[in-house]
Amino acid sequence: MRWLVWVMASVGTTYVFFFHERYKLMELICYTVMGVFPALVILSMPDREGLCELLVGGACYCLGMVFFKSDGLVPFAHAIWHLFVAMGAGVHYYAIYRYLYTPAANQMKTSR
């Protein structure tokens, strides 16, 4: 899967260099696919705890795309997009903190 991400990144870089702003819908579709593609790992997860937070964070990013593409049509659209990105990152940070981070005090109690 890692090689596919690198291929997509290389194609995207080449696209931006030669065709930026020419095929806007294609650009949006590619960014969306690249953002959703890593979520396929969820299908192989035995424990789906924290999935709701990941989905909410992803939804924040996707809703923010609407404002990103509305720049110039909606007042402050770019700033609103940044708010959605910050909300998505915050929800993902919370999910990592809640489900993956184990404080040192808990680690010492469980190791005895």
C-alpha positions as CSV (number, residue, x, y, z in Angstrom):
1,M,0.0,0.0,0.0
2,R,2.9,2.3,0.7
3,W,4.1,2.3,-2.9
4,L,0.6,3.3,-4.1
5,V,0.6,6.3,-1.8
6,W,4.0,7.3,-3.2
7,V,2.8,6.8,-6.8
8,M,-0.2,9.0,-6.1
9,A,2.0,11.7,-4.5
10,S,4.3,11.6,-7.5
11,V,1.4,11.9,-10.0
12,G,-0.1,14.7,-7.9
13,T,3.2,16.6,-7.9
14,T,3.5,16.2,-11.6
15,Y,-0.1,17.3,-12.1
16,V,0.4,20.4,-10.1
17,F,3.5,21.3,-11.9
18,F,2.0,21.0,-15.4
19,F,-1.8,21.3,-15.1
20,H,-2.6,23.2,-11.9
21,E,-5.9,25.1,-12.0
22,R,-6.8,23.4,-15.3
23,Y,-8.8,20.4,-14.2
24,K,-10.2,21.4,-10.8
25,L,-12.8,18.6,-10.5
26,M,-10.1,16.0,-11.2
27,E,-7.9,17.6,-8.6
28,L,-10.7,17.5,-6.0
29,I,-11.4,13.8,-6.7
30,C,-7.8,12.9,-6.4
31,Y,-7.4,14.7,-3.1
32,T,-10.5,13.0,-1.8
33,V,-9.4,9.5,-2.8
34,M,-5.9,10.1,-1.3
35,G,-7.6,11.2,2.0
36,V,-10.1,8.3,2.1
37,F,-7.7,5.6,0.9
38,P,-5.9,5.0,4.2
39,A,-9.2,4.4,5.9
40,L,-9.4,1.0,4.1
41,V,-7.1,-0.3,6.9
42,I,-10.2,-0.1,9.1
43,L,-11.6,-3.1,7.4
44,S,-8.8,-5.3,8.7
45,M,-8.9,-4.0,12.3
46,P,-10.0,-6.6,14.9
47,D,-10.8,-3.9,17.5
48,R,-12.9,-1.0,16.1
49,E,-12.8,1.1,19.2
50,G,-12.4,4.8,18.3
51,L,-13.9,4.4,14.9
52,C,-16.6,6.9,15.6
53,E,-14.0,9.6,16.3
54,L,-12.1,8.8,13.1
55,L,-15.2,9.1,11.1
56,V,-16.2,12.4,12.6
57,G,-12.7,13.8,12.0
58,G,-12.9,12.6,8.4
59,A,-16.3,14.2,8.0
60,C,-14.9,17.5,9.2
61,Y,-12.2,17.3,6.5
62,C,-14.7,16.4,3.8
63,L,-17.1,19.2,4.8
64,G,-14.2,21.6,4.8
65,M,-13.5,20.7,1.2
66,V,-16.8,22.3,0.2
67,F,-15.6,25.7,1.6
68,F,-12.1,25.1,0.1
69,K,-13.6,24.8,-3.4
70,S,-16.0,27.8,-2.7
71,D,-13.1,30.2,-2.2
72,G,-14.2,33.5,-3.9
73,L,-17.9,32.5,-3.9
74,V,-18.5,32.3,-0.1
75,P,-17.1,35.1,2.1
76,F,-14.2,33.9,4.3
77,A,-14.4,30.4,2.7
78,H,-10.7,29.8,3.0
79,A,-10.8,30.7,6.7
80,I,-13.8,28.5,7.3
81,W,-11.9,25.6,5.5
82,H,-9.0,26.1,8.0
83,L,-11.6,25.8,10.9
84,F,-12.8,22.5,9.6
85,V,-9.3,21.2,9.2
86,A,-8.5,22.3,12.8
87,M,-11.7,20.5,14.0
88,G,-10.8,17.3,12.1
89,A,-7.3,17.3,13.4
90,G,-8.6,18.0,17.0
91,V,-11.0,15.1,16.8
92,H,-8.3,12.8,15.5
93,Y,-5.9,14.0,18.2
94,Y,-8.6,13.2,20.8
95,A,-9.0,9.7,19.4
96,I,-5.3,9.1,19.6
97,Y,-5.1,10.4,23.1
98,R,-8.1,8.4,24.3
99,Y,-7.4,5.1,22.6
100,L,-3.7,4.9,22.0
101,Y,-2.0,6.9,24.7
102,T,-1.5,5.2,28.1
103,P,-0.3,7.5,30.9
104,A,2.8,6.3,32.7
105,A,0.9,5.8,36.0
106,N,-1.4,3.3,34.3
107,Q,1.6,1.5,32.7
108,M,3.2,0.9,36.1
109,K,0.0,-0.4,37.6
110,T,-0.6,-2.9,34.8
111,S,3.0,-4.2,34.7
112,R,2.9,-5.5,38.3
